[in-house]
Amino acid sequence: MRYKTVLFDFDGTVFDTVEGITKSIQYALALHGRQEPLDRLRCFAGPPLVDKFMEVYGVTRAQAEQLVVDFRARYVPVGVYESKPFAGIDTLLGSLRAAGMVLGVATSKPQAMAELLLERSGLKACFDVIVGSTPGLNNEKKWQIVTRAMELCSAEPGQTVLVGDTMYDVAGAKRCGIPCIGVRWGYAAPDELETAGADWIAETMDDLRSYLCQDRPGTI
């Protein structure tokens, strides 16, 4: 077994949530007079929203916080359900559990939303711990969430890996002293994972399963 504990990002890694997120971001921006095409808003799927609004649009923190409030006005009743697990994730998680690994979710998404979607999809029981952002404005840093997940799992850095799809996952893992496996099926821009310094990149879920279960050579 390559690792004892495997932590998964949620948006873009376990669940395909881009439709609900981008439509709700589009809705929030429209309330403030800005019209944006959905494909420009894919970058909002995953990272803390306050930071992302400030980064992309140059707004103040107060303005970004209001945009998050407006985003949630659509996302909570509608957008959260415009999502589904990535095909094959259930098989992957089952294989890893059968191999004896401790599995967790470490996501910037509000924890209650992640738990709701996992419960509805029948995947919640696949995870030993689920850690999301605390109630508020979804601005907790990734490394803080990963740290809490590791504490709940009693995970040792040398035996733990984070699986994610963006540079935020890579940075959060590095801050916690653990490697990060990037996945191609998520929402990263071209070369984003390489530039961020992902320790390894899985093209498919079968690649990820093989790597973690040591079906083929290779080390991080």
C-alpha positions in Angstrom: 0.0 0.0 0.0 1.5 3.3 -1.1 -0.5 5.4 1.4 -2.5 4.7 4.5 -4.7 7.8 4.2 -6.1 9.3 0.9 -7.9 12.6 1.1 -10.0 13.8 -1.8 -11.0 17.2 -2.9 -14.7 17.3 -3.8 -15.6 19.7 -6.7 -13.9 18.5 -9.8 -12.5 15.4 -8.1 -15.3 13.3 -6.6 -18.3 15.3 -8.0 -18.9 17.1 -11.2 -20.4 20.3 -9.8 -19.4 22.9 -12.5 -22.9 23.4 -13.9 -24.6 24.5 -10.6 -21.6 26.6 -9.5 -21.1 28.4 -12.8 -24.8 29.1 -13.2 -25.0 30.5 -9.7 -21.9 32.6 -10.1 -23.4 34.0 -13.3 -26.6 34.7 -11.4 -24.8 36.6 -8.7 -22.7 38.7 -11.1 -25.8 39.6 -13.1 -27.4 41.1 -10.0 -24.5 43.5 -10.0 -24.7 44.3 -13.7 -22.0 42.0 -15.0 -22.9 39.5 -17.7 -20.5 36.6 -18.1 -20.5 33.4 -20.2 -20.5 30.2 -18.3 -17.2 28.9 -19.7 -15.4 31.9 -18.2 -16.7 31.0 -14.7 -15.3 27.4 -14.5 -12.5 28.7 -12.4 -14.9 29.2 -9.5 -15.5 25.5 -9.2 -13.5 24.5 -6.1 -11.6 27.4 -4.6 -12.8 29.7 -1.7 -15.2 32.0 -3.4 -14.4 35.3 -1.6 -10.8 35.0 -2.6 -11.7 34.0 -6.2 -14.1 37.0 -6.6 -11.4 39.3 -5.4 -8.8 37.7 -7.7 -10.8 37.6 -10.9 -12.8 40.9 -10.6 -10.7 43.1 -8.3 -13.5 43.7 -5.9 -13.2 44.5 -2.3 -13.6 41.9 0.4 -17.0 43.3 1.4 -18.1 43.3 -2.3 -16.9 39.7 -2.7 -18.7 38.6 0.5 -21.9 40.1 -0.9 -21.4 38.2 -4.2 -21.1 35.0 -2.2 -24.4 35.8 -0.5 -26.0 36.3 -3.9 -24.4 33.2 -5.3 -25.9 31.1 -2.4 -29.3 32.6 -3.1 -29.4 30.4 -6.2 -26.9 27.7 -5.3 -28.5 26.4 -2.1 -32.0 25.8 -3.5 -31.1 25.0 -7.1 -27.4 24.8 -8.0 -26.3 22.3 -5.5 -28.5 19.7 -7.2 -27.1 20.5 -10.7 -24.3 18.0 -10.1 -23.4 14.3 -10.1 -20.6 12.0 -9.1 -18.0 11.5 -11.8 -18.5 8.2 -13.6 -16.4 5.5 -11.9 -15.7 7.2 -8.6 -17.8 4.6 -6.7 -15.7 1.8 -8.1 -12.5 3.7 -7.3 -13.5 4.4 -3.7 -14.5 0.8 -3.3 -11.2 -0.5 -4.5 -9.3 1.8 -2.2 -11.4 0.8 0.8 -10.9 -2.9 0.0 -7.2 -2.3 0.0 -7.5 -1.0 3.6 -7.0 2.7 3.0 -8.5 5.4 5.2 -10.5 7.8 2.9 -11.6 11.3 3.6 -13.0 14.4 1.9 -11.2 17.7 2.3 -13.1 20.4 0.5 -13.5 24.2 0.5 -17.2 23.5 -0.1 -19.4 24.0 2.9 -19.4 20.7 4.8 -23.2 20.4 5.0 -23.4 20.6 1.2 -20.7 18.1 0.6 -22.4 15.7 3.0 -25.8 16.2 1.4 -24.6 15.4 -2.1 -22.6 12.4 -0.9 -25.6 11.1 1.1 -27.9 11.5 -1.9 -25.5 9.7 -4.2 -24.9 6.8 -1.8 -21.2 7.7 -1.5 -21.1 9.0 2.1 -20.4 5.6 3.6 -17.3 5.4 1.4 -15.5 8.0 3.5 -14.2 7.8 7.0 -14.2 11.6 7.5 -15.8 14.5 5.5 -14.4 17.9 6.2 -15.6 21.1 4.5 -15.5 24.8 5.2 -17.0 25.9 8.4 -20.3 27.9 8.4 -19.8 31.4 7.0 -18.5 32.7 3.8 -16.5 29.8 2.4 -13.2 31.5 2.7 -11.2 29.0 4.8 -7.9 28.1 3.3 -7.3 24.6 1.8 -4.5 23.8 4.0 -6.6 24.5 7.1 -9.3 22.1 5.9 -6.6 19.4 5.0 -5.1 19.9 8.5 -8.4 19.3 10.2 -9.1 16.2 8.0 -5.7 14.8 8.9 -6.3 15.4 12.6 -9.6 13.5 12.5 -8.0 10.6 10.7 -4.9 10.7 13.0 -3.0 10.7 9.6 0.8 10.9 9.5 2.2 13.2 6.7 4.4 10.5 5.4 1.5 8.1 4.9 -1.1 10.7 3.5 -1.8 12.1 0.1 -4.3 14.6 -1.2 -6.1 14.0 -4.5 -7.3 17.1 -6.2 -7.9 18.9 -9.5 -6.5 22.4 -9.1 -3.5 24.5 -8.0 -5.3 25.2 -4.8 -5.2 21.5 -3.9 -1.5 21.3 -4.7 -0.7 24.4 -2.6 -2.8 23.2 0.3 -1.1 19.8 0.3 2.4 21.3 0.2 1.6 23.6 3.1 0.6 20.5 5.1 3.7 18.6 4.1 2.0 16.0 2.0 2.1 15.2 -1.7 -0.7 16.0 -4.1 -2.0 13.8 -7.0 -3.6 15.9 -9.6 -6.5 14.5 -11.7 -7.2 15.4 -15.4 -11.0 15.0 -15.2 -11.5 18.1 -13.1 -11.5 21.9 -13.7 -7.8 22.8 -14.0 -6.6 25.0 -16.8 -4.1 23.5 -19.2 -0.7 23.0 -17.5 -2.1 24.3 -14.2 -1.3 21.2 -12.3 2.2 20.9 -13.7 2.9 24.6 -13.0 1.6 24.3 -9.5 3.9 21.3 -8.8 1.6 18.4 -8.5 3.6 15.3 -7.5 1.9 13.0 -9.9 -1.0 13.4 -12.4 -3.7 10.7 -13.0 -5.2 10.8 -16.5 -8.0 8.5 -15.5 -9.5 7.0 -12.4 -8.0 3.6 -13.3 -4.6 5.3 -13.4 -5.2 6.6 -9.9 -6.4 3.3 -8.6 -3.4 1.5 -10.1 -1.0 4.1 -8.7 -2.4 4.0 -5.2 -2.7 0.3 -5.1 0.8 -0.1 -6.5 -0.2 -2.1 -9.6 2.6 -0.6 -11.5 6.0 1.0 -10.7 6.4 4.6 -9.8 6.9 6.8 -6.7 6.1 10.3 -5.6 
